[in-house]
């Protein structure tokens, strides 16, 4: 997590460079922020991608026009400008670090740092796809403010989601499109139930509901993606606008990141249609 601290320092230095309130969108390669950074091909941590382009460009955002809420969002996936604009508008700081996203399965609890470098109780972990899986799994070992999981977690052959968690279940929020292959294959519904999200309300279709969605932690959508499962996988995070120029799921994203964690919907039985038994 040293890179996160260095990104934060870079962000702070840029803020002091100008007194004019504005949104600051910053980008810097990890190898430039910390010359000590090294590539580790054994865990797929590289500075150059297969096409010869920089792979370790990291991003940070803060909007000084908005009162600070004292929260840092760590986004575990490629940079998403739409999402960062939303995060900044809530009064949060946002960081998108470069990390070896294939390494997590081999890490044991004993290999974590002691957490003294960051105030984790003020950190929101979020990601999509494998970034969602990484965010959730990390939060099982380190208590954080909340976890926002888009299109994930996608591990229906593993059981870590059902183990004891340092982050309470009411602090996990999930959102997916029901045509996403991970949903169709019962990856997400299984992970959500192992994480005990059914203890905090029923599944809610955001296309037919409004915030606060019954204070649930499980949100789904069936918006028109022309039956494209790939589009269904990515449409749940800001990345485009509808025909009248509004961000897709703006209310949903705000709910996921800002809704108080204490209000909770009533516990409901596990969904019998969700296959919980991992394949052999």
Secondary structure by P-SEA (a helix, b strand, c coil): caaaaaaaaaaaaaaaccccbbbbbbbbbcccccccccccccccccccccccccccbbbbbbbcccccccbbbbbcccccaaaaaaaaaacbbbbbbbccccccccccccccccccccccccbbbbbcaaaaaaaaaaaacccccbbbbccccccccccccccccccccccbbbbbbccccccccaaaaaaaaaaccccccccccccccccccccccbbbbbccccccccccccccccccccccccccaaaaaaaacccccccccccccccccccccccc
